[in-house]
Amino acid sequence: MVPESQEALCRQPPLEWWQQEVFLRGFEKLSEFSNVDIVLVEPQGAHNMGSCARVLKNTGFENLVLVNPADFRNDDAYSMACKAKDLLLRARVCRDIDEALEGVKLVAGTTRRKGKFREPLLTMEEALPLIYDVSRRNRVAVLFGREDRGLENPVLSRCDILFEIPSDEAYPSLNLSHAVMVVCHNLFMMSGKKAEHRIVACPKEDVERMYEHLERVLRLLGYGDPDRRGEFLLESVMRNFRKLFGRTSLMKKEVNMIRGILTRIERKFQEEG
C-alpha cells in the first residue's frame, strides 16, 4: 500500500498542448540504448531530473523512469532539460520499484557506500561491460538513489549487481545528474560512438613548400651565414621547426597563415632594399 503522501508525489498535472507536441517528437527514432532504463528512485530535485533528461539525450538514451518523484513538470526542470524537454515529459512515472522493474531482466544499482547489503560490490569497469552486453537482447535497468541518501536496502535487495562510481575519498558523493552522466557516457563510448575527426592535415607537398619558404626567410635574417657557422645553425633551426610543426599536424589554413607571415617579412626586406 502506497502512503497517500507518496501517491500525491506521483500525481503529475496533465500535459499542456505544447507539452504534448514536444512529447510526441521524442518518438521519431529509437536509439541503440532502447533496452536500457535509467531509473531515478525517489528523486527530490526538479532541476536534477531536468539535468538527467538532458544527459540521456546527450548520450543517446531514451528511457527515463522516475519512481515516486517530486513534481518535475515545472520551470526548474524545463530550464535544466533545455532541448531534452521531450524526453523529460515522456518519462515513465512509477509508484514503486516493483512497477519500475516490470519486464526487466538485469537490475544494476549504483552506490557509494559499502556494507553487508552491498556485497559483492563491482567496479564500474566490471559492471558496465556486463550491462552493455546484456542490453543488446534484454531489458536492463540502472538504478540511481535519491539525492540525500541513495538507494535504500529494500531497493538494493532487488539489484542483481551493484557497482560504485570512482571518486575522491575526500568527497565521494556525486550529484545525481553527474552520476548519471558518468554511467551513460561510458556506455555511450562502448557503443563505438566517437567524435567526428575535424582536423584535416595539410598535404605533405604544401608543408614541404612551407619549409622551403621558411628557410629562405631565415637566410634573409642571417641564418646560414658561412662566416658564423651559419649552415650548422640553420640546419639545427630547421630540424627543430620540423619537429615542432610535425607534432601539431598542421592544417591547410595554418600553413597558409605561416606562409603569409613569411611573405610579409620578405616584402619588408625588399622595401628596405
C-alpha positions in Angstrom: 0.0 0.0 0.0 1.5 3.3 -1.1 1.1 6.1 1.5 -1.2 8.9 0.5 1.6 11.5 0.6 3.6 9.4 -1.8 0.6 9.0 -4.1 0.4 12.8 -4.2 4.0 13.0 -5.3 3.3 10.6 -8.1 0.4 12.6 -9.5 1.5 15.0 -12.2 -0.7 17.6 -13.9 -1.9 16.8 -17.4 0.2 17.9 -20.3 -0.5 21.3 -21.9 -0.9 21.3 -25.7 2.7 22.5 -26.3 4.0 19.8 -24.0 2.1 17.1 -25.9 3.8 18.3 -29.2 7.2 18.1 -27.6 6.3 14.7 -26.1 5.4 13.2 -29.5 8.5 14.5 -31.2 10.5 12.2 -28.9 9.1 9.1 -30.7 10.7 10.0 -34.1 13.5 7.5 -33.7 14.8 4.8 -31.3 18.3 4.6 -30.0 20.5 1.6 -29.7 20.0 2.0 -25.9 16.3 1.4 -26.2 16.6 -1.6 -23.9 18.2 0.4 -21.1 16.1 2.1 -18.5 17.7 4.9 -16.4 15.7 4.7 -13.2 15.8 7.5 -10.6 14.4 6.3 -7.3 12.5 9.0 -5.4 14.4 12.0 -6.9 13.8 15.1 -4.9 15.0 17.9 -7.2 13.2 19.0 -10.3 16.4 20.6 -11.5 18.2 17.2 -11.2 15.5 15.4 -13.1 15.8 18.0 -15.9 19.5 17.7 -15.9 19.3 13.9 -16.1 16.9 14.1 -19.1 19.5 16.3 -20.9 22.2 13.8 -20.0 20.2 10.9 -21.5 19.6 12.8 -24.7 23.3 13.9 -24.9 24.4 10.2 -24.7 21.7 8.5 -26.9 19.5 7.1 -24.2 15.7 7.5 -24.3 14.1 5.7 -21.3 13.9 7.8 -18.2 12.0 6.2 -15.3 11.0 8.1 -12.2 10.0 6.2 -9.1 7.8 8.3 -6.7 9.3 11.6 -7.8 8.8 15.1 -6.6 7.0 17.4 -9.1 9.1 17.8 -12.3 6.7 19.5 -14.7 7.8 22.9 -13.8 10.2 25.6 -15.0 13.1 24.4 -12.7 13.1 21.1 -14.6 12.5 22.5 -18.1 15.3 25.1 -17.8 17.8 22.3 -16.9 16.5 19.9 -19.6 16.8 22.5 -22.3 16.2 20.7 -25.6 15.5 17.4 -23.8 12.1 18.5 -22.6 10.5 15.9 -24.8 12.4 13.1 -23.1 11.6 14.5 -19.6 7.9 14.8 -20.5 7.6 11.2 -21.6 9.5 9.9 -18.6 7.7 6.9 -17.2 6.4 7.7 -13.7 6.0 4.7 -11.3 4.6 4.5 -7.8 7.1 1.9 -6.6 10.2 -0.1 -7.6 8.1 -3.1 -8.5 6.3 -1.2 -11.2 9.5 0.3 -12.5 11.2 -3.1 -12.8 8.4 -4.9 -14.7 9.9 -6.8 -17.6 13.5 -6.1 -16.6 16.0 -8.9 -16.9 19.0 -7.3 -15.3 18.9 -4.7 -12.5 22.1 -2.8 -11.7 22.3 -0.4 -8.8 24.7 2.4 -8.1 26.1 3.0 -4.6 29.0 4.7 -2.9 28.5 3.1 0.5 29.8 -0.3 1.5 28.2 -2.9 3.8 26.7 -6.4 4.0 23.7 -5.3 1.8 26.1 -4.0 -0.8 28.2 -7.1 -1.5 29.7 -8.1 -3.8 30.3 -4.5 -5.0 31.7 -4.3 -8.5 33.8 -1.6 -10.0 32.3 0.5 -12.8 34.8 -1.1 -15.2 33.5 -4.5 -14.3 29.8 -3.6 -14.3 29.4 -1.5 -17.4 30.5 -4.1 -20.0 28.1 -6.6 -18.5 25.3 -4.0 -18.6 26.1 -3.2 -22.2 26.3 -6.8 -23.4 23.1 -7.9 -21.7 21.2 -4.9 -23.0 21.8 -6.0 -26.6 19.0 -8.5 -26.3 17.4 -7.9 -22.9 15.8 -5.2 -20.9 18.2 -3.6 -18.3 17.6 -1.1 -15.6 20.3 1.0 -14.0 19.2 2.4 -10.6 20.2 5.7 -9.0 19.1 6.6 -5.5 17.6 9.8 -4.1 19.9 12.8 -3.6 20.2 12.7 0.2 20.6 9.0 1.0 21.0 7.0 -2.2 19.4 3.5 -2.7 18.0 2.0 0.5 18.2 -1.6 1.5 14.7 -2.8 0.1 15.7 -1.5 -3.3 19.3 -2.8 -3.1 17.8 -6.3 -2.5 16.2 -6.1 -5.9 19.5 -5.5 -7.7 21.3 -8.3 -9.5 24.6 -6.3 -9.4 25.9 -3.3 -7.5 28.7 -1.1 -8.6 30.4 2.1 -7.5 31.4 5.2 -9.5 35.0 6.0 -8.6 35.6 9.4 -7.0 37.9 11.0 -4.5 37.7 9.7 -0.9 37.7 13.3 0.5 34.2 13.8 -1.1 33.0 10.7 -2.8 29.3 11.6 -3.1 28.3 12.7 -6.6 25.5 14.9 -7.7 22.7 12.7 -9.1 22.9 14.1 -12.6 26.7 13.8 -12.6 26.5 10.2 -11.6 24.0 9.5 -14.4 26.3 11.3 -16.8 29.4 9.2 -15.9 27.5 6.0 -16.4 25.6 7.0 -19.6 28.7 8.5 -21.2 30.8 5.4 -20.5 28.1 3.2 -22.0 27.8 5.6 -24.9 31.6 5.2 -25.6 31.3 1.4 -25.5 28.9 1.6 -28.4 31.7 2.9 -30.6 30.4 6.4 -30.9 33.3 8.8 -31.4 33.6 12.4 -32.2 34.0 13.2 -35.9 37.6 13.9 -36.9 37.5 17.6 -38.0 41.3 18.1 -38.4 42.3 17.6 -41.9 46.1 17.6 -42.2 47.6 19.8 -44.9 49.1 17.8 -47.9 52.7 16.9 -47.4 53.8 18.8 -50.6 52.3 22.0 -49.3 54.1 21.6 -45.9 57.4 21.0 -47.7 56.9 24.2 -49.7 56.3 26.0 -46.4 59.6 24.7 -45.0 61.4 25.8 -48.2 59.8 29.3 -47.8 60.8 29.3 -44.1 64.4 28.5 -45.0 64.6 31.3 -47.5 63.4 33.8 -44.9 65.7 32.6 -42.3 68.6 33.1 -44.7 67.4 36.7 -45.2 67.6 37.1 -41.4 71.2 36.0 -41.4 70.9 32.3 -40.7 73.2 30.3 -42.9 76.0 32.9 -42.9 79.1 30.8 -43.6 81.3 33.3 -41.6 79.5 32.3 -38.3 78.9 28.6 -38.8 75.6 29.6 -40.1 74.8 26.5 -42.1 75.0 24.4 -39.0 72.8 26.8 -37.1 70.3 26.9 -40.0 70.1 23.1 -40.2 69.6 22.9 -36.4 66.8 25.5 -36.5 65.0 23.9 -39.5 65.3 20.5 -37.8 63.6 21.9 -34.7 60.9 23.6 -36.7 60.1 20.3 -38.5 59.8 18.5 -35.1 57.6 21.3 -33.7 55.2 21.5 -36.6 55.3 17.8 -37.1 53.8 17.2 -33.7 50.8 19.5 -34.5 49.6 18.0 -37.8 49.3 21.4 -39.5 46.1 22.2 -41.3 46.0 24.0 -44.7 44.8 27.3 -43.2 47.7 27.2 -40.7 50.3 26.5 -43.4 48.8 29.5 -45.4 48.9 31.7 -42.3 52.6 30.9 -41.7 53.5 31.5 -45.3 51.6 34.8 -45.2 53.7 35.9 -42.3 56.9 34.8 -44.2 55.8 36.7 -47.3 55.3 39.9 -45.2 58.8 39.6 -43.9 60.2 39.2 -47.4 58.4 42.3 -48.6 59.7 44.3 -45.7 63.2 43.3 -46.6 62.5 44.3 -50.3 61.1 47.7 -49.2 64.2 48.5 -47.1 66.3 47.4 -50.0 
